Amino acid sequence: MRILIVGTAGRDFHVFNTLYRDDPAVTVVAFTSAEVGSGPSGRYPACLAGPRYPDGIPILPEADLSEIVSSQAVDQVVFAYSEIGCAEVAAVAARVLAAGTDFHLVNPRRCMLPSARPVIAVTAARSGAGKSPTVRYLAELLTGWGLRVAVVRHPLRAQSFAPDREHAVALIDDAMIDACAAPVREPFDGLPGTTVYSGLDFGAIVTAAEAEADVILWDGAGSDLPFLRAGLHIVVTDPLRAEESSEYFPGEVGLRMADVVLVSKCDAASAEQVAIIERTVRAVNPGAVLLTADSPVVVEEGANASGRTVVVVEEELTLSLGALRPGAGVEAAHLVGASGILSPLPQAVGRLVDVYARHPEAHSVLPVMGYGPDDLRDLKATLEATPSEAVIDATRADLVRLLGITRPVARAAYAIRPHDPERLAGLLRSALR
């Protein structure tokens, strides 16, 4: 059978690695990507594709889907997105069926790897719900119990395997991870005793994590499902986008599979918004434990920005999450009493000019597009040309280390504060047993 895998953000590669890489009855002719233009965009390298694919596997534009199905005599298109609207799933299916071949949705449990350690998985119904703050809260709780914790992190962004580029696939705690390298271990956000593992071959990653940890925390991305088989699956939902909680795929699948649904941002949401989430959960997954939490912004070194003009740096992803704007950085500027937020827009260079053209409403923040050399060069040039007295860093990376910032810097991030921490702790203890 000749298969084409349509997807993005690492699930496409994970589906290949777990289901098709070693299957002699299947030939994967290509992957597609919605994020590349016309023409080939590179190859999934042979070091990851395995001995059955000595030349690697082409990565082609999703815009050419119909032509690929025809030219490659595709028997089946496998859908492997990490977050997409349910209506868009149907649109891709329509294109595939019209092209004359089968459209296949993989049972997600088939791709979940087992582990010899207890696994706690944190995913979300939608991007931006608060997965990372929840993972940090759980990591602090577990290490406080004397356990060694490994955080296994979903690939953070789309991969590029273009021939003229290094195979850097993710920024993990300020280190660029190479697709062909062994699993990478990095400290987790300054939390002693906790290590982050990431890369693309999660079979190797799980083996490495098991060797050094008592418990594994899965840190999801987008609304994707866990790549590991979890003893406790926590899905975080966002009441500020309550009406959208069951409109995204595979987020709705996660909502239906969850053991625990945690409603975040209750301090910012109305009672009715929280009630909408609760009604949705009871309708689709009445057996799930329903918990609520606040999501305050936490500021480190806030005095560095107090009374000063600031430039706020946030992840570009925040710009696409409508209801989440303004993000943690802008809120932190108000919390610490910054005298003003300066716009980086007039100083923007390189690809940042295009970002602001797509998001004219985001002139008050400096978005981080990625962590490749070109991205960091444009970010640094724009930041240095913006004449603020201080910087508020609301990214996942340490910009002082990455960019050599000499101005005073305050760090800002969302935290999670469960309303019933004892019940959440009890669920963790049960999963560990």
C-alpha positions, 0 to 999 in steps of 0.5 A: 500500500502506498501512503501519503501522510498529511500533517504537521508539528511532529504528529505526522512523523510520530505516526510514521515512526510508530506505525509505518517505518518498519511495516514491509506492507506499506510504502510512505511516498511523502509527507505534506506540509501546509506551511511550505510553498510550491515545490519540494521542501526537503526530506525526512532524513534517512537517519530517522526514516530507517533502513527501508528509506535510505534516501529519506522521504520527500516533504511536499506542499499540501497545496499540491495534494491532489497532484501528489495523490495522482502522480505518486499513485497514492492508495491512502492519505493518512491524516496526522495534524496536531491542531486544526478546526473540525471543519478544516478536517472535513475540507482536507477529507473532501480534497482527498476523496475527490482526488480518488483515494481513501482518507484515513484517521488513525486510532490515536491509541495505536500511536501511544508508546508504553512506558515502564514508568508512570506517565501523567499527560497534560494536553489541551482542548485548544492552544493557549489553554495553559498546558505549560503552567500546569506541567510546571505545577505538577513537576514542582508537586512531584519533585516535592514528594521526592520523585525524579521527574522527566518532562517529555515535550511534544515538538514545539514547532514545525520542522524544516528539513530543507536541503540547505538547512541544518535539521534544527527542529525545536528550541528546548531550554535554549538548545537547538535540537537536531532531528538526527541526534540522540534524545536531548536532555536539558534542565527544566526551567530552573527546577532542580531534579527535573529534566526535559527530553525531546527530539523526534523519535519518541521510542528512543526518548522514552527509553532515555527518560525511563533510565533517569526518572521515577515519573514522566510528565507529557507536555503537549502542544496545540490540542494534540494528544499524548504520544505516550500511554498515560495513567492519568490524562489531564486536559486543560480547557480555556473558558475565555474561548468556551464556545470553541472547546469542542470545535478543534481536532484532535482537541475534542478527542482529548476532551472525550478521552480525558481522566481530568478536565482542568478549567483554567483562567477562572480568575479572568472568565465569567461564571457563565463561561466556566459553566459552558465548559462544565456543560460541554464536559458533562455532555461529552465525557461525564466520567471525567473529574472536573477541576477549576483553577486560576491563571495569574501572571507571575513576574520575576525581577519586576522591579527591573521594569517598574517605572520604566518604558518597556518593550514586551517580547512574546511568542508569535503564537500568542498573536493567533489566539485572539481571546488570549491577547494581550498576553502575559507580557503586556499584563505584566507591564501593567502589574509592575507599573511600567511607564509605557509600552513602546511599539517595535513596529517602526523598527521591525526588520526582516520577516518581522515586517511580514508578521506585523502586516498579518497582525496589525493589531499586535504593534504593542509586542515584539513577536518571536517567530522562531529560534533559528539564526535568521529569526534571532537576528531579526529579533535582536536588530528590532529589539536593539532599535526600539529605545525602551528602558527595559525589556519584559520577556514573556517567552519560553526561552531565556532571551538574555542568554540568546540575544545578550540583552544588556537592558534590565529584563523582567520575566513574565509567565502564566501560572496555574493555581488549582482551586482544589489542590488536595483533590488534584494531588490525590489523583496524582497519587492514585496514578502513581500507585 
